[in-house]
């Protein structure tokens, strides 16, 4: 499954937003396609969907969607999905929902930013960095533009920094041998851009949903 997912990541590296049966609406992303389990619904792994988008799954299409504002994770089989703000509306299909840990502050907008497409506001650390909390020790980075490298520095104790060289706009540390430490505080930086990553004390390395490990850089 990891090999297949890695291939899908590479195929969509240059096109994060696909069209196909998804009807697009201009809005801040509401949901994330975590996995495509079966069928050909016309969406890709790690594709963001907006409120009002629709996805036709047919009779046997199956996807996992996660909502950024509510941390609701849905496994949907068949039918038609209409993306809402906090969960989907399903017509003619089956859905199983669960609540997972995720950092909803990645989508909090200020009043002035709410009218600007694609602008995301974060909590700020003391040094001015945006802050994101992750619930797995291997974050999934999503980039607007692929950086040449990212330096990850632990801030709460003295250890050696490490550098990663992303090869796509979606870079999952689960595909590497790198793992952060539970309860650690890290700074990820590339050039003048940086973000503070807080790792939850109960974070684990495996079987953690993407939405629980998401870092929009």
SULTAPE-V649657 format. One record per residue. N is the residue number from 1. RES is the residue in one letter. PHI is phi as a letter, one per 30 degrees, with the letter a starting at -180 (* if undefined). OMEGA is omega in radians with two decimals (NA if undefined). BURIAL is # if it has 9 or more other ideal C-beta (glycine too) atoms within 8 Angstrom, else .. Layout:
<<N,RES,PHI,OMEGA,BURIAL> <N,RES,PHI,OMEGA,BURIAL>>
This chain:
<<1,X,*,3.12,.> <2,X,d,-3.14,.> <3,X,d,3.13,.> <4,X,d,-3.13,.> <5,X,d,3.13,#> <6,X,d,3.11,#> <7,X,d,3.12,.> <8,X,d,3.11,#> <9,X,e,-3.10,#> <10,X,d,-3.10,#> <11,X,d,-3.08,.> <12,X,c,-3.09,#> <13,X,e,-3.12,#> <14,X,c,-3.09,.> <15,X,b,-3.08,.> <16,X,d,-3.07,#> <17,X,c,3.13,.> <18,X,c,3.11,#> <19,X,c,-3.11,.> <20,X,h,-3.06,.> <21,X,d,3.13,#> <22,X,d,3.09,#> <23,X,c,-2.97,.> <24,X,d,3.02,.> <25,X,b,-3.08,.> <26,X,d,-3.10,.> <27,X,a,3.03,.> <28,X,d,-3.10,#> <29,X,e,3.13,#> <30,X,c,-3.03,#> <31,X,b,-3.14,#> <32,X,b,3.04,#> <33,X,d,-3.12,#> <34,X,d,-3.11,#> <35,X,a,3.00,.> <36,X,c,-2.97,#> <37,X,d,3.14,.> <38,X,a,-3.13,.> <39,X,i,3.13,#> <40,X,b,-3.06,.> <41,X,d,3.12,#> <42,X,i,3.02,#> <43,X,b,-3.06,#> <44,X,c,3.04,#> <45,X,e,3.13,#> <46,X,i,3.02,#> <47,X,d,3.05,#> <48,X,d,3.11,#> <49,X,b,-3.13,#> <50,X,c,3.03,#> <51,X,e,-3.12,#> <52,X,j,3.05,#> <53,X,d,3.06,#> <54,X,b,3.12,#> <55,X,b,3.10,#> <56,X,c,-3.11,#> <57,X,c,-3.07,#> <58,X,i,-3.10,.> <59,X,c,-3.04,.> <60,X,b,3.06,#> <61,X,d,-3.12,#> <62,X,b,-3.13,#> <63,X,b,2.98,#> <64,X,c,3.09,#> <65,X,c,3.04,#> <66,X,b,-3.10,#> <67,X,c,-3.03,#> <68,X,d,-3.08,#> <69,X,c,-3.06,.> <70,X,b,-3.08,#> <71,X,i,3.05,#> <72,X,d,-3.14,#> <73,X,c,-3.04,#> <74,X,c,2.92,#> <75,X,c,-3.02,#> <76,X,c,3.13,#> <77,X,b,3.07,#> <78,X,i,3.07,#> <79,X,i,-3.08,#> <80,X,b,3.10,#> <81,X,c,2.93,#> <82,X,c,-3.05,#> <83,X,d,3.06,#> <84,X,c,3.12,#> <85,X,d,-3.05,.> <86,X,b,3.03,.> <87,X,a,-3.07,#> <88,X,d,2.90,#> <89,X,c,-3.04,.> <90,X,c,3.10,#> <91,X,b,3.07,.> <92,X,i,-3.14,.> <93,X,b,3.14,#> <94,X,c,3.12,.> <95,X,b,3.00,#> <96,X,c,-3.08,.> <97,X,c,3.00,.> <98,X,b,3.08,.> <99,X,c,3.13,.> <100,X,b,3.08,#> <101,X,d,3.00,.> <102,X,a,-3.12,#> <103,X,c,-3.12,.> <104,X,d,-3.13,#> <105,X,d,3.07,#> <106,X,d,-3.13,#> <107,X,b,3.11,#> <108,X,d,-3.13,.> <109,X,c,2.98,#> <110,X,d,-3.11,.> <111,X,d,-3.13,.> <112,X,d,-3.10,.> <113,X,d,-3.01,#> <114,X,d,3.11,.> <115,X,c,-3.12,.> <116,X,c,-3.10,.> <117,X,d,3.00,.> <118,X,i,-3.12,.> <119,X,c,-3.11,.> <120,X,b,3.12,#> <121,X,c,-3.14,.> <122,X,b,2.84,#> <123,X,e,3.13,.> <124,X,c,3.03,.> <125,X,d,-3.10,#> <126,X,e,-3.12,.> <127,X,d,3.12,.> <128,X,j,3.13,.> <129,X,d,2.89,#> <130,X,d,-3.10,#> <131,X,b,3.05,#> <132,X,b,3.06,#> <133,X,c,3.10,#> <134,X,c,-3.04,#> <135,X,c,3.00,#> <136,X,b,-3.07,#> <137,X,d,3.13,#> <138,X,b,-3.08,#> <139,X,d,2.99,#> <140,X,c,3.12,#> <141,X,d,3.03,#> <142,X,b,-3.04,#> <143,X,c,2.91,#> <144,X,d,3.06,.> <145,X,b,-3.09,.> <146,X,d,3.08,#> <147,X,d,3.11,#> <148,X,d,3.07,.> <149,X,a,3.06,#> <150,X,b,3.06,#> <151,X,c,3.11,#> <152,X,c,-3.04,#> <153,X,c,3.07,#> <154,X,d,-3.01,#> <155,X,c,-3.06,.> <156,X,c,3.02,.> <157,X,a,-3.05,.> <158,X,d,3.03,.> <159,X,b,-3.13,.> <160,X,d,3.03,.> <161,X,d,2.97,.> <162,X,b,-3.05,.> <163,X,b,3.06,.> <164,X,b,3.13,#> <165,X,c,-3.10,.> <166,X,d,3.12,#> <167,X,c,3.08,.> <168,X,a,-3.13,#> <169,X,d,3.02,#> <170,X,b,-3.08,#> <171,X,b,-3.06,#> <172,X,c,3.13,#> <173,X,d,3.05,#> <174,X,d,3.09,#> <175,X,d,3.14,.> <176,X,b,3.06,.> <177,X,c,-3.13,.> <178,X,d,3.10,.> <179,X,b,3.06,.> <180,X,d,-3.09,#> <181,X,c,3.05,.> <182,X,e,3.13,#> <183,X,i,3.12,.> <184,X,d,3.05,#> <185,X,c,-3.05,#> <186,X,b,2.99,#> <187,X,c,3.05,#> <188,X,c,-3.07,#> <189,X,b,3.05,#> <190,X,b,-3.06,#> <191,X,i,-3.14,.> <192,X,d,-3.10,.> <193,X,c,3.13,.> <194,X,a,3.11,#> <195,X,b,3.08,#> <196,X,c,-3.12,#> <197,X,c,3.05,#> <198,X,c,-3.14,#> <199,X,c,-3.12,#> <200,X,e,-3.13,#> <201,X,e,-3.12,.> <202,X,c,-3.10,.> <203,X,d,3.09,#> <204,X,b,-2.99,#> <205,X,d,-3.00,.> <206,X,b,3.10,.> <207,X,h,3.10,.> <208,X,c,-3.14,#> <209,X,e,3.12,#> <210,X,e,-3.10,#> <211,X,d,3.14,#> <212,X,d,-3.08,#> <213,X,b,-2.94,#> <214,X,d,3.03,#> <215,X,b,3.11,#> <216,X,d,-3.00,.> <217,X,c,NA,#>>
